[in-house]
Amino acid sequence: MKLIELSVLTPAQKEQIIALWNQEYPAKIMLSGLADFDQYLSALQDLNHIVLIDRHQVIKGWLAYFSREGEQWFAILLDASIQGQGWGTQILDLAKKRNLELHGWVIPDDQELKQNGEIYRSPLGFYVRNKFSVFAGIQSIKNDTRSIKISWYKNKTE
């Protein structure tokens, strides 16, 4: 596996990320295709990508970090087949090296279903282990899916 930093994604990379998104995120927040993903990406400022590719050049993980309303935000996906092996932490660590802060939204419970009918497992514990603060009182609801804000700030000891 290899981490690659990119400022622009190719159409083929976008298609792989869309497939990963629809495989791993709850069905309620699926992307309908390339136009939908491009619309999502076009709303982000100062956008950068980190992709995790396997030896066959298949994207197994993706992290985007970007500016929104004066803060640095991120979104991350990781193929379920490699979760729990440290790859998510490696992608986050690289993003942390490039930023002084990272903010994101996380679904805090295991009540949503993925497209394949499996239960979506909340990654909240993963973020806590990776030194993110949880702001349960700051919530977002999109497509009837509740998320809470998480934040990480670089401190002087890191």
Backbone as ProteinMPNN parsed JSONL, in Angstrom:
{"seq_chain_A": "MKLIELSVLTPAQKEQIIALWNQEYPAKIMLSGLADFDQYLSALQDLNHIVLIDRHQVIKGWLAYFSREGEQWFAILLDASIQGQGWGTQILDLAKKRNLELHGWVIPDDQELKQNGEIYRSPLGFYVRNKFSVFAGIQSIKNDTRSIKISWYKNKTE", "coords_chain_A": {"N_chain_A": [[0.839, -1.173, 0.0], [0.376, 2.272, -0.645], [0.714, 5.727, 0.075], [-0.416, 8.617, -1.539], [-0.157, 12.006, -2.359], [-2.296, 14.409, -3.772], [-3.355, 17.175, -5.808], [-5.31, 17.323, -7.632], [-7.788, 15.116, -8.841], [-7.964, 12.374, -11.127], [-10.457, 11.47, -13.617], [-10.811, 8.647, -13.472], [-9.818, 8.063, -10.908], [-11.668, 9.493, -9.393], [-13.978, 8.007, -9.958], [-13.343, 5.584, -8.691], [-13.261, 6.476, -6.031], [-15.906, 7.309, -5.666], [-17.182, 4.825, -5.859], [-16.085, 3.598, -3.584], [-17.034, 5.35, -1.605], [-19.837, 4.92, -1.838], [-19.897, 2.274, -1.113], [-18.99, 2.244, 1.542], [-20.126, 4.333, 3.118], [-23.258, 5.301, 4.773], [-26.319, 4.353, 3.107], [-28.096, 6.448, 2.771], [-26.599, 8.687, 2.2], [-25.453, 8.357, -0.263], [-23.576, 8.805, -3.321], [-24.663, 9.823, -6.492], [-23.236, 9.68, -8.821], [-20.588, 10.747, -11.069], [-21.093, 13.495, -11.642], [-22.429, 14.304, -9.344], [-20.421, 13.906, -7.384], [-18.449, 15.665, -8.373], [-19.812, 18.066, -8.011], [-19.923, 18.142, -5.2], [-17.124, 18.3, -4.648], [-16.465, 20.714, -5.931], [-17.457, 22.672, -4.288], [-15.642, 22.97, -2.302], [-12.874, 24.669, -0.862], [-9.384, 25.318, -1.432], [-8.567, 22.632, -1.813], [-7.165, 19.456, -1.15], [-5.922, 16.149, -1.695], [-5.415, 12.899, -0.315], [-4.562, 9.747, -1.246], [-4.831, 6.264, -0.739], [-3.345, 3.628, -2.175], [-3.432, 0.316, -3.502], [-1.251, -2.414, -4.581], [-2.22, -2.865, -7.104], [-3.009, -0.498, -8.049], [-5.465, 0.302, -7.108], [-7.724, 2.323, -5.381], [-7.881, 2.323, -1.975], [-8.279, 3.902, 0.156], [-9.156, 7.276, 1.008], [-8.585, 10.635, 1.659], [-9.667, 13.905, 1.98], [-8.694, 17.219, 2.443], [-9.604, 20.554, 3.26], [-10.57, 24.048, 3.051], [-13.12, 25.661, 4.907], [-15.293, 28.116, 5.751], [-13.316, 29.539, 7.216], [-12.024, 27.548, 8.636], [-10.092, 24.491, 8.751], [-11.093, 21.607, 7.224], [-11.951, 18.083, 6.878], [-12.54, 15.037, 5.037], [-12.92, 11.52, 5.055], [-12.382, 8.229, 3.824], [-12.265, 4.702, 4.078], [-11.587, 1.539, 2.889], [-13.492, -1.186, 4.022], [-12.257, -3.662, 4.154], [-9.647, -3.226, 4.917], [-9.712, -1.897, 7.272], [-8.819, -1.26, 10.677], [-6.171, -1.935, 10.526], [-4.317, 0.048, 10.753], [-4.069, 1.823, 8.64], [-5.886, 3.959, 8.33], [-5.109, 5.653, 10.421], [-2.55, 6.272, 9.501], [-3.12, 7.755, 7.174], [-4.52, 9.902, 8.326], [-2.456, 10.917, 9.969], [-0.661, 11.911, 8.065], [-2.233, 13.96, 6.952], [-2.452, 15.52, 9.25], [0.173, 16.416, 9.474], [0.209, 18.291, 7.497], [-1.507, 20.269, 8.268], [-2.742, 22.613, 10.739], [-5.001, 22.279, 12.135], [-7.882, 20.158, 12.078], [-11.166, 19.569, 11.128], [-14.186, 17.736, 11.253], [-17.133, 15.847, 10.339], [-18.912, 13.29, 11.978], [-20.772, 10.325, 12.021], [-22.413, 9.388, 14.857], [-23.474, 6.986, 15.822], [-24.517, 3.508, 15.476], [-26.735, 3.073, 13.721], [-27.424, 3.419, 11.104], [-27.814, 2.13, 7.751], [-25.773, 0.545, 5.3], [-25.475, 0.554, 1.691], [-25.412, -2.137, 0.933], [-26.91, -3.324, 2.854], [-25.711, -3.922, 5.254], [-24.878, -2.918, 8.618], [-23.811, 0.372, 9.225], [-20.873, 1.097, 10.8], [-20.037, 3.257, 13.314], [-17.264, 5.451, 13.212], [-16.424, 6.824, 15.447], [-14.956, 6.112, 17.82], [-12.454, 5.561, 16.681], [-11.637, 8.137, 15.909], [-11.431, 9.386, 18.415], [-9.331, 7.868, 19.513], [-7.379, 8.84, 17.871], [-6.833, 11.347, 18.796], [-8.824, 13.329, 18.471], [-11.158, 15.801, 19.442], [-14.493, 15.608, 20.631], [-17.514, 17.076, 19.807], [-20.391, 16.844, 20.757], [-22.613, 18.446, 20.983], [-22.628, 20.019, 18.755], [-24.15, 19.684, 15.842], [-25.053, 18.221, 12.681], [-27.48, 17.636, 10.218], [-28.076, 15.672, 7.508], [-29.832, 14.445, 4.828], [-31.516, 13.051, 6.601], [-29.641, 11.946, 8.301], [-27.784, 12.045, 11.163], [-24.964, 13.84, 12.254], [-22.038, 14.563, 14.227], [-19.739, 17.102, 15.304], [-16.214, 16.808, 15.079], [-12.913, 17.583, 16.167], [-9.453, 18.29, 15.696], [-6.5, 19.649, 16.963], [-3.296, 20.881, 16.361], [-0.795, 20.692, 18.737], [1.792, 22.196, 20.729], [3.516, 20.158, 21.45], [3.533, 18.259, 19.51]], "CA_chain_A": [[0.0, 0.0, 0.0], [1.155, 3.488, -0.79], [-0.02, 6.983, 0.198], [-0.054, 9.597, -2.566], [-0.809, 13.304, -2.211], [-2.716, 14.954, -5.056], [-4.184, 18.375, -5.756], [-6.413, 17.077, -8.569], [-8.068, 13.705, -9.105], [-8.347, 12.012, -12.493], [-11.8, 10.886, -13.654], [-10.76, 7.251, -13.01], [-9.689, 8.106, -9.452], [-12.967, 9.922, -8.875], [-14.909, 6.869, -10.054], [-12.987, 4.64, -7.625], [-13.652, 7.072, -4.756], [-17.37, 7.233, -5.627], [-17.525, 3.428, -5.543], [-15.711, 3.393, -2.184], [-18.011, 6.152, -0.842], [-21.134, 4.232, -1.835], [-19.699, 0.984, -0.442], [-18.68, 2.379, 2.963], [-20.987, 5.275, 3.836], [-24.676, 4.913, 4.795], [-27.025, 4.468, 1.829], [-28.785, 7.742, 2.703], [-25.709, 9.744, 1.709], [-24.79, 7.863, -1.474], [-23.363, 9.685, -4.461], [-25.334, 9.241, -7.66], [-22.308, 9.532, -9.931], [-19.495, 11.693, -11.217], [-21.58, 14.87, -11.535], [-22.726, 14.511, -7.926], [-19.138, 14.024, -6.695], [-17.836, 16.914, -8.827], [-20.532, 19.159, -7.344], [-19.421, 18.122, -3.823], [-15.741, 18.776, -4.63], [-16.377, 22.107, -6.396], [-17.845, 23.562, -3.199], [-14.561, 22.971, -1.315], [-11.776, 25.575, -1.182], [-8.033, 24.855, -1.068], [-8.758, 21.18, -1.729], [-6.045, 18.535, -1.345], [-6.31, 14.75, -1.533], [-4.443, 11.843, -0.017], [-5.149, 8.458, -1.604], [-4.118, 5.048, -0.37], [-3.537, 2.7, -3.289], [-2.794, -0.993, -3.353], [-0.261, -2.708, -5.634], [-2.91, -2.904, -8.399], [-3.42, 0.884, -8.277], [-6.856, 0.463, -6.675], [-7.827, 3.194, -4.222], [-8.444, 1.672, -0.786], [-8.558, 4.949, 1.123], [-9.131, 8.642, 0.475], [-8.813, 11.738, 2.582], [-9.608, 15.24, 1.397], [-8.725, 18.312, 3.412], [-10.048, 21.748, 2.549], [-10.997, 25.177, 3.877], [-14.552, 25.972, 4.926], [-15.66, 29.12, 6.744], [-12.177, 29.902, 8.038], [-11.47, 26.387, 9.333], [-9.599, 23.406, 7.899], [-11.961, 20.445, 7.371], [-11.519, 16.89, 6.151], [-13.433, 13.886, 4.841], [-12.056, 10.343, 4.902], [-12.982, 6.923, 3.52], [-11.323, 3.586, 4.108], [-12.219, 0.27, 2.541], [-13.721, -2.018, 5.212], [-11.352, -4.813, 4.159], [-8.351, -2.892, 5.516], [-9.906, -1.167, 8.522], [-8.229, -1.911, 11.837], [-4.782, -2.297, 10.242], [-3.474, 1.223, 10.913], [-4.021, 2.68, 7.447], [-6.634, 5.189, 8.596], [-4.243, 6.49, 11.244], [-1.455, 6.769, 8.655], [-3.658, 8.821, 6.319], [-4.77, 11.047, 9.209], [-1.177, 11.473, 10.405], [-0.126, 12.717, 6.966], [-3.049, 15.18, 6.907], [-2.078, 16.324, 10.427], [1.46, 17.068, 9.176], [-0.037, 19.365, 6.526], [-2.505, 21.195, 8.799], [-2.676, 22.957, 12.157], [-6.273, 21.835, 12.696], [-8.764, 19.41, 11.183], [-12.528, 19.436, 11.632], [-14.975, 16.832, 10.434], [-18.427, 15.366, 10.82], [-18.917, 11.845, 12.148], [-22.034, 9.724, 12.441], [-21.998, 8.891, 16.166], [-24.079, 5.726, 16.27], [-24.539, 2.388, 14.521], [-28.129, 2.84, 13.34], [-27.604, 3.593, 9.663], [-27.501, 0.969, 6.918], [-25.044, 0.76, 4.053], [-26.191, 0.14, 0.494], [-25.484, -3.598, 0.874], [-27.765, -3.783, 3.946], [-24.945, -4.055, 6.492], [-24.925, -1.775, 9.509], [-22.677, 1.286, 9.193], [-20.233, 1.175, 12.109], [-19.52, 4.596, 13.579], [-15.823, 5.514, 13.468], [-16.179, 7.788, 16.517], [-13.86, 5.63, 18.66], [-11.23, 5.737, 15.902], [-11.227, 9.545, 16.006], [-11.008, 9.641, 19.793], [-7.991, 7.281, 19.63], [-6.461, 9.661, 17.078], [-6.707, 12.645, 19.465], [-9.842, 14.299, 18.097], [-12.152, 16.17, 20.447], [-15.859, 15.367, 20.166], [-18.443, 18.144, 20.158], [-21.699, 16.224, 20.549], [-23.633, 19.489, 20.899], [-22.591, 20.645, 17.426], [-24.67, 18.62, 14.992], [-25.506, 18.462, 11.319], [-28.366, 16.581, 9.719], [-28.126, 15.643, 6.041], [-30.582, 13.268, 4.373], [-31.99, 12.361, 7.811], [-28.515, 11.305, 8.971], [-27.202, 12.964, 12.139], [-23.516, 13.81, 12.468], [-21.528, 15.493, 15.219], [-18.449, 17.674, 14.934], [-14.974, 16.381, 15.726], [-11.831, 18.51, 15.844], [-8.094, 18.022, 16.14], [-5.646, 20.833, 16.901], [-1.872, 20.602, 16.597], [-0.286, 21.403, 19.912], [3.233, 22.463, 20.666], [4.303, 18.953, 21.733], [3.497, 17.316, 18.377]], "C_chain_A": [[0.888, 1.241, 0.0], [0.238, 4.7, -0.661], [0.503, 7.963, -0.842], [-0.846, 10.875, -2.312], [-1.084, 13.889, -3.591], [-3.482, 16.261, -4.847], [-5.405, 18.22, -6.657], [-6.553, 15.569, -8.77], [-8.388, 13.496, -10.581], [-9.791, 11.498, -12.474], [-11.836, 9.44, -13.147], [-10.631, 7.191, -11.489], [-11.008, 8.519, -8.806], [-13.963, 8.768, -8.884], [-14.621, 5.838, -8.958], [-13.422, 5.174, -6.26], [-15.17, 7.047, -4.597], [-17.806, 5.819, -5.241], [-17.226, 3.125, -4.076], [-16.689, 4.124, -1.253], [-19.314, 5.379, -0.713], [-21.079, 2.868, -1.168], [-19.621, 1.158, 1.078], [-19.587, 3.324, 3.753], [-22.432, 4.774, 3.867], [-25.359, 5.193, 3.454], [-27.69, 5.83, 1.668], [-27.903, 8.861, 2.159], [-24.876, 9.279, 0.509], [-24.584, 8.978, -2.495], [-23.982, 9.028, -5.691], [-24.426, 9.1, -8.872], [-21.298, 10.656, -9.956], [-19.959, 13.142, -11.065], [-21.871, 15.234, -10.083], [-21.428, 14.73, -7.135], [-18.431, 15.323, -7.083], [-18.502, 18.123, -8.175], [-20.072, 19.278, -5.889], [-18.025, 18.741, -3.767], [-15.646, 20.261, -4.999], [-16.753, 23.11, -5.313], [-16.742, 23.716, -2.149], [-13.421, 23.874, -1.778], [-10.454, 24.973, -0.712], [-8.007, 23.341, -0.871], [-7.474, 20.416, -2.035], [-6.519, 17.12, -1.03], [-5.119, 13.911, -1.105], [-5.154, 10.541, -0.371], [-4.222, 7.339, -1.155], [-4.401, 4.042, -1.473], [-2.829, 1.386, -3.003], [-1.857, -1.237, -4.533], [-0.871, -2.796, -7.024], [-3.437, -1.531, -8.795], [-4.909, 1.126, -7.978], [-6.871, 1.317, -5.413], [-8.556, 2.466, -3.099], [-8.773, 2.676, 0.313], [-8.427, 6.307, 0.471], [-9.382, 9.608, 1.613], [-8.701, 13.02, 1.789], [-9.566, 16.235, 2.541], [-8.879, 19.617, 2.639], [-10.454, 22.827, 3.549], [-12.501, 25.366, 3.75], [-14.779, 26.952, 6.079], [-14.534, 29.398, 7.738], [-11.561, 28.771, 8.84], [-10.99, 25.359, 8.31], [-10.388, 22.138, 8.21], [-11.387, 19.259, 6.606], [-12.689, 15.921, 5.992], [-12.52, 12.702, 4.569], [-12.911, 9.107, 4.633], [-11.895, 5.867, 3.589], [-12.092, 2.307, 3.821], [-12.321, -0.614, 3.786], [-12.732, -3.182, 5.295], [-9.989, -4.509, 4.783], [-8.499, -2.066, 6.797], [-9.316, -1.974, 9.678], [-6.779, -2.32, 11.647], [-3.826, -1.111, 10.327], [-3.429, 2.176, 9.737], [-4.762, 3.992, 7.649], [-5.803, 6.161, 9.413], [-3.104, 7.057, 10.405], [-1.925, 7.901, 7.747], [-3.9, 10.08, 7.156], [-3.461, 11.705, 9.638], [-0.551, 12.337, 9.311], [-0.91, 14.028, 6.845], [-2.714, 16.099, 8.081], [-0.745, 17.033, 10.209], [1.269, 18.283, 8.282], [-0.945, 20.47, 7.068], [-2.273, 21.462, 10.279], [-3.935, 22.523, 12.894], [-7.012, 21.042, 11.634], [-10.117, 19.275, 11.867], [-13.287, 18.51, 10.69], [-16.312, 16.549, 11.075], [-18.351, 13.853, 10.922], [-20.316, 11.408, 12.587], [-21.737, 9.0, 13.756], [-22.566, 7.542, 16.598], [-24.137, 4.712, 15.135], [-25.956, 2.062, 14.062], [-28.387, 2.944, 11.845], [-27.228, 2.304, 8.927], [-26.729, 1.391, 5.684], [-25.901, 0.244, 2.897], [-26.369, -1.376, 0.426], [-26.325, -4.196, 2.01], [-27.044, -3.992, 5.262], [-25.082, -2.789, 7.325], [-23.649, -0.952, 9.342], [-22.132, 1.405, 10.609], [-19.621, 2.562, 12.29], [-18.01, 4.549, 13.839], [-15.464, 6.458, 14.624], [-15.011, 7.371, 17.417], [-12.504, 5.781, 17.989], [-10.72, 7.173, 16.027], [-10.766, 9.901, 17.407], [-9.594, 9.082, 20.013], [-6.934, 8.104, 18.888], [-6.468, 11.125, 17.512], [-7.652, 13.725, 18.945], [-10.738, 14.565, 19.296], [-13.534, 16.014, 19.825], [-16.751, 16.483, 20.694], [-19.859, 17.664, 19.858], [-22.811, 17.254, 20.416], [-23.652, 20.218, 19.57], [-22.946, 19.563, 16.417], [-25.041, 19.13, 13.606], [-26.436, 17.311, 10.944], [-28.459, 16.728, 8.206], [-28.803, 14.343, 5.633], [-31.02, 12.402, 5.552], [-30.888, 11.59, 8.532], [-27.843, 12.33, 9.872], [-25.704, 12.736, 12.263], [-23.169, 14.808, 13.555], [-20.129, 15.944, 14.807], [-17.325, 17.062, 15.765], [-13.879, 17.348, 15.29], [-10.513, 18.02, 16.431], [-7.301, 19.312, 15.959], [-4.207, 20.417, 17.188], [-1.444, 21.376, 17.84], [1.226, 21.48, 19.83], [4.085, 21.219, 20.901], [4.317, 17.986, 20.56], [4.492, 17.698, 17.309]], "O_chain_A": [[1.984, 1.254, 0.56], [-0.866, 4.717, -1.205], [1.713, 8.121, -1.008], [-2.054, 10.832, -2.08], [-0.22, 13.871, -4.468], [-4.169, 16.435, -3.84], [-6.413, 18.903, -6.471], [-5.561, 14.846, -8.858], [-9.013, 14.349, -11.211], [-10.294, 11.129, -11.413], [-12.784, 9.048, -12.467], [-11.268, 6.355, -10.849], [-11.412, 7.955, -7.789], [-14.706, 8.579, -7.921], [-15.548, 5.285, -8.366], [-13.901, 4.409, -5.423], [-15.669, 6.79, -3.502], [-18.688, 5.64, -4.401], [-18.021, 2.471, -3.402], [-17.116, 3.575, -0.237], [-19.833, 5.203, 0.389], [-22.101, 2.36, -0.708], [-20.127, 0.319, 1.823], [-19.789, 3.12, 4.95], [-22.797, 3.91, 3.07], [-25.017, 6.15, 2.759], [-27.835, 6.317, 0.547], [-28.418, 9.882, 1.703], [-23.755, 9.74, 0.294], [-25.324, 9.961, -2.523], [-23.84, 7.823, -5.902], [-24.807, 8.463, -9.854], [-21.164, 11.417, -8.999], [-19.279, 13.937, -10.416], [-21.586, 16.351, -9.65], [-21.351, 15.64, -6.309], [-17.876, 16.007, -6.223], [-17.829, 19.093, -7.827], [-19.856, 20.386, -5.396], [-17.766, 19.61, -2.934], [-14.827, 20.985, -4.433], [-16.399, 24.284, -5.415], [-16.886, 24.5, -1.212], [-13.044, 23.849, -2.95], [-10.404, 24.225, 0.264], [-7.484, 22.843, 0.126], [-6.79, 20.679, -3.024], [-7.407, 16.922, -0.201], [-3.976, 14.175, -1.479], [-6.234, 10.264, 0.151], [-2.998, 7.462, -1.191], [-5.547, 3.646, -1.687], [-1.782, 1.345, -2.358], [-1.689, -0.366, -5.387], [-0.147, -2.803, -8.02], [-4.209, -1.401, -9.746], [-5.523, 2.04, -8.528], [-6.112, 1.059, -4.478], [-9.703, 2.046, -3.257], [-9.458, 2.347, 1.281], [-7.685, 6.477, -0.496], [-10.286, 9.413, 2.425], [-7.759, 13.206, 1.019], [-10.322, 16.108, 3.504], [-8.366, 19.772, 1.531], [-10.654, 22.554, 4.732], [-13.079, 25.255, 2.669], [-14.49, 26.645, 7.236], [-14.764, 29.483, 8.945], [-10.663, 29.009, 9.648], [-11.423, 25.359, 7.158], [-10.355, 21.649, 9.34], [-10.467, 19.403, 5.8], [-13.683, 15.987, 6.715], [-11.476, 12.847, 3.933], [-14.018, 8.971, 5.154], [-10.75, 6.108, 3.207], [-13.121, 2.033, 4.438], [-11.344, -0.771, 4.519], [-12.407, -3.638, 6.391], [-9.254, -5.43, 5.139], [-7.504, -1.59, 7.341], [-9.313, -3.205, 9.659], [-6.207, -2.982, 12.513], [-2.645, -1.249, 10.008], [-2.809, 3.236, 9.826], [-4.305, 5.035, 7.181], [-5.791, 7.359, 9.133], [-2.73, 8.216, 10.585], [-1.217, 8.892, 7.568], [-3.534, 11.184, 6.752], [-3.372, 12.933, 9.665], [0.027, 13.384, 9.605], [-0.314, 15.089, 6.658], [-2.693, 17.32, 7.926], [-0.55, 18.141, 10.709], [2.081, 19.207, 8.309], [-1.135, 21.493, 6.41], [-1.684, 20.644, 10.984], [-3.942, 22.412, 14.12], [-6.794, 21.231, 10.438], [-10.199, 18.911, 13.041], [-13.054, 18.507, 9.481], [-16.584, 16.958, 12.204], [-17.786, 13.201, 10.044], [-20.951, 12.053, 13.421], [-20.903, 8.095, 13.782], [-22.174, 7.012, 17.638], [-23.842, 5.029, 13.983], [-26.336, 0.892, 14.019], [-29.469, 2.588, 11.377], [-26.433, 1.501, 9.415], [-26.986, 2.443, 5.096], [-26.919, -0.416, 3.107], [-27.381, -1.851, -0.089], [-26.444, -5.416, 2.123], [-27.687, -4.217, 6.287], [-25.368, -1.716, 6.794], [-22.546, -1.499, 9.32], [-22.866, 1.78, 11.523], [-18.78, 2.982, 11.496], [-17.536, 3.703, 14.598], [-14.303, 6.848, 14.756], [-14.162, 8.201, 17.742], [-11.514, 6.094, 18.65], [-9.526, 7.401, 16.224], [-9.8, 10.647, 17.566], [-8.755, 9.742, 20.626], [-5.752, 8.07, 19.229], [-6.158, 12.023, 16.73], [-7.315, 14.909, 18.976], [-11.038, 13.658, 20.071], [-13.718, 16.26, 18.633], [-16.739, 16.791, 21.886], [-20.45, 18.028, 18.842], [-23.842, 16.975, 19.804], [-24.593, 20.958, 19.284], [-22.162, 18.648, 16.163], [-25.305, 20.315, 13.404], [-26.201, 16.16, 11.311], [-28.866, 17.77, 7.692], [-28.387, 13.263, 6.052], [-30.909, 11.176, 5.51], [-31.18, 10.671, 9.298], [-27.384, 13.369, 9.397], [-25.236, 11.602, 12.364], [-23.896, 15.774, 13.785], [-19.432, 15.257, 14.061], [-17.459, 16.833, 16.967], [-13.912, 17.87, 14.176], [-10.469, 17.424, 17.507], [-7.414, 19.983, 14.933], [-3.94, 19.689, 18.144], [-1.708, 22.572, 17.964], [1.845, 20.884, 18.948], [5.273, 21.227, 20.579], [5.037, 16.988, 20.599], [4.595, 17.016, 16.29]]}, "name": "protein", "num_of_chains": 1, "seq": "MKLIELSVLTPAQKEQIIALWNQEYPAKIMLSGLADFDQYLSALQDLNHIVLIDRHQVIKGWLAYFSREGEQWFAILLDASIQGQGWGTQILDLAKKRNLELHGWVIPDDQELKQNGEIYRSPLGFYVRNKFSVFAGIQSIKNDTRSIKISWYKNKTE"}
